[in-house]
Amino acid sequence: MKKFLVLAVLLAAGVAQAEGIYASVTYDKKDKVSSSQVNNVYGLNVGQKFADGLTVEVRMEDERIETFPGQKQEGLYQLKASQDLSKLGMFTPYVAGAVGVKNKSTIDFPFYVAEVGAKVKLSDSISVRYGWRQRVAFDDNATNSYNTRENTLALGYSLNKQDTVTVAVKKERGTSNYNTSGLYYSRSF
């Protein structure tokens, strides 16, 4: 986690003058269904928002898997592009796609993501987002099976024009089944 925080500070300092740049730190607690296993996921996102509704983002994750007894560690690197579609009143539907690499203790493998959803701006300070995503390994076999669907509901609160805090709940089903709660902080520059 210390490495992520140092990297976030360095990235934020380096891009502080650029318009549309943001950085966020994330924490997700993933509870494995029908198991005592808990995964603590620490993430860092750095992205660029463009005027036409396009966003490009890089994400890194450090996932600590608490298996009783013991602990494992995994990682993830991802590049994502998201496009807002025509605004419908207070609703803004979006589509997104991503590619990345999942690092497990015994294997690394590439994956892709497809996502659709909608954002709702309830006020100047409060927003809600619903997203549905499908994630699949490019070579989805027994060793690196990574075929999951996830539903996310997130509530964001803007502290000011630059700082936002978000809470989220997620349900992931497929080759892995988790119920997740998350807390995120984002800073725009």
VENHU-V323537 format. One record per helix or strand of 2 or more residues. SS is the DSSP state (@ for helix, = for strand). FROM is the first residue (numbers start at 1). TO is the last residue. If there is no record, write none. Layout:
SS_FROM_TO ; SS_FROM_TO
This chain:
@_2_15 ; =_21_32 ; =_38_49 ; =_54_66 ; =_71_88 ; =_91_103 ; =_108_121 ; =_126_137 ; =_148_158 ; =_163_174 ; =_178_188
